[in-house]
Amino acid sequence: MFKNFKKRLHKKADVEIQINWIFIIIVGGIILIFFIGLITKQKTVSTTKLNINIRESLDTIFTSSQVASGTANLINTPDLEVDFDCDNYYVGEFDSGINKGLGQTRIIFVPDRLQGKQLVTWSLEWNMPYKIVDFLYLIPKEMRYIFVYDSSTKEFIEEIYNLLPKDVNKEIYEFSIFADGTTIQYTNSYKTKFIAALSPASACVNSPNTCPIHDSFDGKDISFLNIIPSTNKESGEAVFSIYSKDQTNNAYDFNYARTTEDASTFKYIDYNPDFVTEKRYPTLLGAIITDNTDIYECMLKRALKRHSYITSIYDRRVQQIITATKQDGNPLKQRNCVEGMYEVTDPIQLGNLGSCQTANPLPCLSATIENCKGDLANCNPYDDVLALVSVNKKAQDNSCPLIY
């Protein structure tokens, strides 16, 4: 009987020990979950604060960089992970990060993703022919830009290459070096963009034998821009393509960014007065800086919208001047600043205005820009711009009020 009693005591003690351990495990688990939750919450709060700081830093960059046009700066930043589209930018993860609108008046050419701890900011005026707006370029230091030239495009490509700020991660090679497929290799840049001016427009697209690149680029974020300049080189076309896997043969190759050549081809539209010694190509540089067709198309249309607004202001000014020239006793009429002073008289330029039905180049330019906003592929304002420049010079030579 005594033995049975001892056994019952041992069993009771064992049960109590087991219960104690279960209790300890439960309480320990609760405490562990509490601290894990606390750490996770603290991490979330810290990440949110960092994202807010990044957003505020970007807002400051957007504002200050456009104040001093023509300047470039290398800025140290927190470790960036910022995604861009036409209207917004997103700091952190899409689902848990912070997003903010870019605004409808800012024209910012930027890759679709900024990454890294250094950022080159740069701004340039866009004139057509008068100042329209300042373009802002955001260029990540960790993105690699590789320029390629041949004998016929060497001067032009070198000119564009030298325009980019010195702090941009840029390289330049002769086409034969690019095409050997071995010299240029992947270097851990999170994005790489090749820029060339090759003929035809489809050069390098679906042409692994013409434009082979080292297999270390396979699976990486690679894009290609082929520039097709017009005769004056201030306008032309930019053909966007990306380096992706062909599902039919599992081989990597350059493919059009928007499936077809026409859909992937966009105009660049720049103007430099004759007296300018160093030419600028603001819209072309926008196509070079960004690697996203949607961003480029959006920003170019936004610039054209701004052009329409500025042109309407100058048009009202000219109409006021013309009205004044018809008033007896008005000093403008006495100085022979008559209505014809603000009209095209050169037969060639007049013919180039085409169906505009007026010799005043401003309404012609306004109509052309409106057409451009709906049809970028056929945008060509140069005849109107040159006619306007000619009329403005005629007014200047005759000491009459300038159009712009």
C-alpha positions in Angstrom: 0.0 0.0 0.0 2.9 2.3 0.9 4.5 1.6 -2.5 1.3 2.6 -4.3 1.0 5.8 -2.3 4.6 6.7 -3.3 3.8 6.0 -7.0 0.8 8.3 -6.8 3.0 11.1 -5.3 5.5 10.7 -8.1 2.8 10.8 -10.8 1.3 13.9 -9.2 4.7 15.6 -9.1 5.4 14.6 -12.7 2.1 16.1 -13.8 2.8 19.3 -11.9 6.2 19.6 -13.5 4.7 19.1 -17.0 2.0 21.8 -16.2 4.7 24.2 -15.0 6.7 23.7 -18.2 3.6 24.2 -20.3 2.8 27.4 -18.4 6.4 28.6 -18.9 6.3 27.8 -22.6 3.0 29.6 -23.1 4.1 32.7 -21.1 7.4 32.7 -22.9 5.7 32.4 -26.2 3.5 35.4 -25.3 6.5 37.4 -24.2 8.4 36.5 -27.4 5.4 37.4 -29.6 5.1 40.7 -27.8 8.8 41.6 -28.4 8.7 40.4 -32.0 5.6 42.6 -32.6 7.3 45.5 -30.8 10.5 45.1 -32.9 8.4 44.8 -36.1 6.4 47.9 -35.2 9.5 49.8 -34.4 11.1 48.7 -37.7 7.9 49.8 -39.6 8.0 53.2 -37.8 11.7 53.7 -38.6 11.1 52.7 -42.3 8.2 55.1 -42.5 10.2 57.9 -41.0 13.1 57.2 -43.5 10.6 57.2 -46.4 9.2 60.5 -45.2 12.7 61.9 -45.0 13.5 60.7 -48.6 10.2 62.2 -49.8 11.0 65.5 -48.3 14.5 65.4 -49.7 13.2 64.7 -53.2 10.7 67.6 -52.9 13.6 69.9 -52.0 15.6 68.6 -55.0 12.6 69.1 -57.3 12.2 72.7 -56.2 15.8 73.9 -55.8 17.2 72.2 -58.9 14.8 74.0 -61.2 15.7 77.4 -59.8 19.3 77.4 -61.1 18.9 76.2 -64.7 22.0 74.7 -66.3 23.6 73.5 -63.1 24.4 70.0 -62.1 25.0 68.6 -58.6 26.0 65.3 -57.1 23.9 64.8 -54.0 24.4 62.2 -51.2 21.1 60.7 -50.2 19.7 58.0 -47.9 19.8 54.6 -49.6 17.1 55.2 -52.2 14.5 52.9 -53.5 12.1 55.2 -55.4 9.8 54.2 -58.3 8.5 56.7 -60.8 5.7 56.8 -63.3 4.1 59.7 -65.2 2.3 61.3 -62.3 3.7 59.9 -59.0 6.7 58.6 -57.3 6.7 55.8 -54.7 9.2 55.6 -51.8 9.6 52.1 -50.4 7.3 49.2 -51.3 4.3 49.9 -53.5 1.8 48.4 -51.0 3.4 49.9 -47.8 5.5 52.8 -48.9 4.8 56.4 -49.4 3.6 57.9 -52.7 3.3 61.5 -53.8 2.2 63.2 -57.0 4.8 64.9 -59.2 2.4 67.7 -60.1 1.2 68.6 -63.6 3.7 71.3 -64.2 7.0 69.5 -63.3 8.9 68.0 -66.2 11.2 65.4 -64.8 13.2 62.9 -66.8 14.2 60.1 -64.6 14.6 56.3 -64.9 11.6 54.4 -63.7 13.5 53.4 -60.6 16.1 55.3 -58.5 18.4 53.3 -56.4 21.6 53.9 -54.5 23.1 56.6 -52.2 24.1 59.2 -54.8 22.1 61.2 -57.3 23.1 63.6 -60.0 20.6 66.5 -60.4 20.7 68.6 -63.5 18.4 71.2 -65.2 18.3 72.7 -68.7 16.1 75.3 -70.4 13.9 74.1 -73.2 13.5 76.9 -75.8 11.3 76.6 -78.9 12.4 79.3 -79.9 11.6 81.3 -76.6 12.0 79.7 -73.2 9.2 77.3 -72.4 10.3 75.5 -69.2 13.2 74.1 -67.3 13.6 70.3 -67.6 14.9 68.5 -64.5 17.0 65.4 -64.8 17.5 62.9 -62.0 20.4 60.5 -62.7 21.3 57.8 -60.3 25.1 57.4 -59.9 24.7 53.6 -59.9 23.1 53.6 -63.3 25.5 53.0 -66.2 25.2 54.9 -69.5 27.3 53.4 -72.4 27.6 55.4 -75.6 28.4 53.8 -78.9 29.5 55.5 -82.1 30.7 54.6 -85.6 32.7 56.7 -88.1 29.6 58.6 -89.3 28.2 59.4 -85.9 31.4 59.9 -83.8 31.1 63.7 -83.7 27.4 63.7 -82.7 27.7 61.0 -80.1 30.7 62.6 -78.5 28.9 65.9 -78.4 26.0 64.3 -76.5 28.3 62.4 -74.3 30.2 65.5 -73.3 27.0 67.4 -72.5 26.2 65.0 -69.7 27.6 66.1 -66.3 31.0 64.7 -65.3 29.5 62.8 -62.3 27.2 60.7 -64.5 28.4 57.1 -64.7 29.1 57.2 -68.5 31.4 55.4 -70.9 32.0 55.7 -74.7 33.1 53.1 -77.2 33.6 52.6 -80.9 31.1 50.3 -82.4 33.5 47.5 -83.2 34.4 47.3 -79.5 30.7 47.2 -78.6 29.9 44.6 -81.2 32.7 42.1 -80.2 30.5 41.0 -77.4 33.3 40.5 -74.9 35.0 43.8 -74.0 32.0 45.4 -72.3 30.7 43.4 -69.4 28.2 43.7 -66.6 29.6 45.7 -63.6 26.9 45.4 -60.9 25.1 48.6 -61.9 21.4 48.1 -61.1 20.6 49.5 -64.6 22.6 49.8 -67.8 21.6 51.8 -70.9 23.3 51.7 -74.3 23.0 54.8 -76.5 23.9 54.8 -80.2 23.0 56.5 -83.5 22.9 53.5 -85.9 21.1 53.1 -89.2 18.5 51.8 -89.8 16.2 52.5 -86.9 15.8 48.8 -86.2 19.6 48.3 -85.8 20.3 46.0 -82.8 16.7 45.0 -82.4 16.3 41.2 -82.9 19.9 41.2 -84.3 22.1 39.2 -81.9 24.7 38.8 -84.6 24.9 42.6 -85.2 24.8 43.8 -81.6 25.9 40.9 -79.4 26.6 41.8 -75.7 28.3 39.8 -73.1 26.2 37.0 -71.5 26.9 38.6 -68.0 24.1 41.1 -69.0 21.6 38.2 -69.3 18.6 38.7 -66.9 19.8 42.2 -65.9 17.9 45.5 -66.3 19.3 46.6 -69.7 17.9 49.1 -72.3 19.0 50.5 -75.6 18.2 53.9 -77.3 18.9 54.3 -81.0 19.0 57.9 -82.1 18.0 58.8 -85.7 18.9 62.5 -86.0 17.5 64.8 -88.7 19.7 66.9 -91.0 20.1 69.6 -88.4 20.5 67.0 -85.6 18.3 69.2 -83.3 15.4 67.1 -84.0 14.9 63.4 -84.9 13.7 60.2 -83.5 14.6 58.1 -80.5 13.9 54.3 -80.7 13.5 52.6 -77.3 14.2 48.9 -76.8 14.9 46.6 -73.9 17.1 43.5 -73.4 14.8 40.6 -72.7 14.5 36.8 -73.2 12.9 35.5 -76.4 10.4 32.9 -75.2 10.7 31.0 -78.5 14.4 30.2 -78.1 15.2 31.3 -74.5 17.9 33.6 -75.9 18.4 37.2 -74.7 18.2 39.9 -77.3 17.1 43.6 -77.7 13.4 43.9 -78.4 11.2 47.0 -79.0 10.0 48.5 -75.7 6.4 48.6 -77.0 6.3 45.5 -79.3 6.6 47.4 -82.6 9.1 49.9 -84.1 6.4 52.6 -84.6 5.1 52.3 -81.1 8.6 52.4 -79.6 9.7 55.5 -81.7 9.4 59.0 -80.3 10.4 62.4 -81.5 12.9 64.6 -79.8 12.4 68.3 -80.5 15.1 70.8 -79.7 16.2 74.2 -81.0 19.4 76.1 -80.7 19.8 79.7 -82.0 22.6 80.3 -84.6 24.6 82.4 -82.1 24.8 79.5 -79.5 28.3 78.0 -79.5 27.5 75.0 -77.3 24.3 73.3 -78.4 21.8 71.8 -76.0 19.4 68.9 -76.7 17.0 68.9 -73.7 14.4 66.5 -75.1 17.0 64.2 -76.5 18.8 64.1 -73.2 15.5 63.3 -71.6 15.2 60.3 -73.9 18.7 59.3 -72.9 18.3 59.7 -69.1 15.0 57.8 -68.7 14.6 54.1 -69.6 10.8 54.2 -69.7 8.8 55.1 -72.8 5.7 56.1 -70.7 7.7 58.6 -68.7 9.4 60.1 -71.8 6.1 60.4 -73.7 4.3 61.8 -70.7 6.9 64.5 -70.0 7.2 65.5 -73.7 3.4 66.0 -73.9 3.5 68.0 -70.7 6.2 70.2 -72.2 4.1 70.7 -75.3 1.2 71.7 -73.2 3.3 74.3 -71.5 4.4 75.5 -74.9 0.8 76.1 -75.9 0.3 78.2 -72.8 3.4 80.3 -73.3 2.6 80.8 -77.0 -0.9 82.0 -76.2 0.7 84.8 -74.1 3.0 85.9 -76.9 0.1 85.7 -79.4 -1.9 88.1 -77.3 1.1 90.4 -77.0 1.5 90.5 -80.8 -2.2 91.2 -81.3 -2.0 94.1 -78.9 1.1 95.5 -80.8 -0.7 95.1 -84.2 -3.8 96.9 -82.8 -1.5 99.8 -81.6 0.2 100.1 -85.0 -3.2 100.9 -86.6 -4.0 103.8 -84.3 -3.3 107.3 -85.6 -0.8 109.1 -83.4 0.5 106.0 -81.8 4.3 106.1 -81.7 4.5 102.6 -83.1 2.7 103.7 -86.3 4.9 106.7 -86.5 8.0 104.4 -86.4 6.5 102.4 -89.2 5.9 99.4 -87.0 3.0 98.3 -89.1 1.1 95.0 -89.1 3.3 93.7 -91.9 6.3 93.9 -89.7 5.0 90.9 -87.8 4.3 88.8 -90.9 6.5 86.4 -92.9 7.6 87.9 -96.2 10.2 85.4 -97.4 8.5 83.3 -100.2 10.2 80.1 -99.1 9.2 80.5 -95.4 5.7 81.5 -96.4 5.4 78.4 -98.5 6.7 76.3 -95.6 3.9 77.5 -93.4 1.7 75.4 -95.7 -2.0 75.3 -94.8 -1.8 77.8 -92.0 -3.6 80.4 -94.0 -1.8 83.3 -92.3 1.5 85.1 -92.7 1.7 85.5 -88.9 3.9 82.6 -87.7 2.6 82.5 -84.1 -0.8 81.1 -84.8 0.9 78.6 -87.2 3.2 77.5 -84.4 0.4 77.3 -81.9 -1.6 75.0 -84.3 1.4 72.8 -85.0 2.1 72.3 -81.2 -1.6 71.4 -80.7 -1.2 68.7 -83.4 2.0 67.5 -81.8 0.2 66.8 -78.5 -2.1 64.4 -80.3 0.4 63.0 -82.8 4.0 62.9 -81.5 5.2 60.7 -84.4 4.5 63.5 -86.9 5.5 66.5 -84.8 7.6 69.0 -86.8 7.4 72.6 -85.6 10.7 73.7 -87.2 9.4 75.6 -90.2 7.1 77.6 -87.9 9.9 78.2 -85.4 12.3 79.4 -88.1 9.7 81.7 -89.5 9.0 83.2 -86.1 12.7 83.7 -85.5 13.0 85.6 -88.8 10.0 87.8 -88.1 11.3 88.6 -84.6 14.7 89.6 -86.1 13.0 91.8 -88.6 11.2 93.6 -85.8 14.5 94.0 -84.0 16.3 95.4 -87.0 13.5 98.0 -87.5 13.5 99.0 -83.8 10.0 97.7 -83.3 8.7 95.8 -80.2 9.9 92.2 -80.2 7.6 89.2 -80.3 9.6 87.5 -77.6 
